[in-house]
Amino acid sequence: MKRFISALGLNFRWLPTIKQQKAKYAYAKLFFSLSFVITTVGVFAQNTIKQKYQYTIKGNIEMIEKAPGGYLLVGSSDGLSGIEAQTSNVKYTYTKMGKIKPEEIQLIPNTPYLALSRGYSKVIIDYTNGNEVFTQANNGWGAIMSVYPDLENNTMTIMGTRMTGGYALGVYDLVNFAQKGIVDFTDKKLMGAYINALNFFESDGKIFVRTEKGIVCIDKVSLTINWVYSDLERTSSIIKVVADVKKGEYYIGESNGKDHYLHKLDANGALTTKKPMKLEGMPQRFELIDNYLFTHTADLKTTYFQLYNRANAEKVWKDAYEVGGSIHQASITPYGIIYAAHKGEINTIDIATGNPAVKKDIKTGPTFKVFEILPNNQAFYLTTKDMGVVNLKTGEPIKEATKFKKVTNMITMYDEKNNRLVVSTGTELFFIKSDGDIKKVADVDFKENETPTKIELRESGILVGSAQSNTLFSYDGKVIYESYFKAPGQSLLGKVAMGAMAVALARQSIGENYAGRTKSANQTVGAANGMLSEMNKKFRATSGTKDHIYILTKLNDGVGLVKMNKNTGKVEAEIILDDKKPEYEVDEDYDVLYFKKDKNIIVGYDLK
């Protein structure tokens, strides 16, 4: 059941790209208008929440973004300002870089730090006080091209150019930013004229850096170069590396999009075969399994699986196993390699022969949302078209597939207490168990052509919602309440709906899955003193168990927010924003709402 749960989550590198930051900012402005909601005409409360705080920002406000620990970050034409929850004044303004744009800010999750990037210029700031903790100029860097924090080892790896000339890799302590070591790439005969600072690979305690000519292997502890391999295609940008240091085996896959090769190297970085071996497609995944190297490669139309003998690097299967399209999941098990292809196929590959267990692939609908391998050669699957349980050995269904009537947006949540999935297709709600038992709970028909974008499991019930509508179901499937609040404008509704899914996915990705709350912002960000492990716990706080949501709608006195109780569906208060397209952030962990009232003014509402 472990995979059954993990299949619902997402994974991604946790230092966002600039593109991800732009998207994140666009979605974050509307985050709490996204929450959830459905069909009762709202009766607005008499209680109107009045503003309590007013903050004057230096310069014109370019962006606002909530940061963990009870902070609001404000980028303006003058700099970056920080506001601490439930305080009356702007805590600091960092002005050294002048105007701050949304795409220039990169929060480093589970730390009190953010990186300000402008071109190849980077500054790392403690956002709780606005102090610089790392600048490239003060540490001898001419340009910083990439930053790779490592929370497990409390370090930060950076790559770029040194003021003294040449490319280099540096490692710093993530608490006090003391330098642990610098690795210079100065041997142009071996490494070429440059390194690819945007490609960074790790395996078995080694760091691998792509250079103009090949790969440099660096020991992660001693920060010394072990070897340099100089026989990669100069145009290859797609690289996979896997190592077994004890056995002195290193495997490098490369591709320039057209030509694809596998290199097997020894402990000294020397090629062990006469020449690199051709791969069928671009490297996607390499994995060492007992005496074999498993390779998953692909081109635009086909996925290829192959095994290589680690003793001699020869192919175990005469021909690669081909699957049309892309792969949702490939699991290496004692029974073989079990895969689910996105176009709607399941099969098992015999490791010894490379042949499928079932001659004709097990057909399902596309596209997989959940694929779980069960005991006794069985598998459960959920796609955007159907759900079923199959025998992987015979290909026969254990239970006939259930086909869904209409799917507008499928979302899922695992109900651990009842060992089942709660699944919304956008038009229907189901309870589904991994043995194929399925129960339709209700039809879903949200107003304004909305489709559910979130499921929240609460003690009081299962909350299913979108931007303007919510329904709370009991755990036996009965409707407790329905609520709906008309959007203030269709154009805004569209933005809100788009943001809902993105924000929900982002929160899942970062792992914000459990309820946590601290008494003060300063306690939460106590990690500035080096308490990284404590900070990692506290920074995962989520509003998932909070009792209220704030829904943007048209009130009697103008556009604003209603404060709705999630457990009862009742409106307890309203906030008049008097702005048809408001920019605001709600920090439910610290009971405050921030609203951009003017070009340089932010007001705060105490939500307690």
ABEGO torsion letter per residue (X at the ends): XAAAAAAABBBBBABBBAAAAAAAAAAAAAAAAABBEBABBBBBBABBBBBABBBBBBEBBABBBBBBGGBBBBBBAAEBBBBBBGBABBABBBAAAEBBBAAABBBBBGBABBBBBBEABBBBBBAAAGBBABBAAAAGBABBABBBBBAAAGBBBBBEBBAAEEBBBBBBBAAAGBBAEBBBBABAAAAEABBBAABBBBBGGBBBBBBAABBBBBBAAAGBBABBBAABBAABABBBBBBBAAAGBBBBBBBAGABBBBBBBBAAGBBABABBBBBABBBABBBBBEABBBBBBBBAABBBBBBBBAAAGBBABABBBBBBEBBABBBBBAAEBBBBBAAGBBBBBBAAAGBBABABBBBBBOBBABBBBBBGGBBBBBBAABBBBBBAAAGBBABBBBBBABBABBBBBBBAAAGBBBBBAGABBBBBBAAGBBBBABBBBBBGGBBBABBBBBAAEBBBBBAABBBBBBAAGBBABBBBBBBABAAAAAAAAAAAAAAAAAAAAAGBABBBBBABAAAAAAAAAGBAAAAAAAAABBAAABABBBBBBBBAAEBBBBBBBAAAGBBABBBBAGBABBBBBBBAAAGBBBBBABAABBBBBBAX
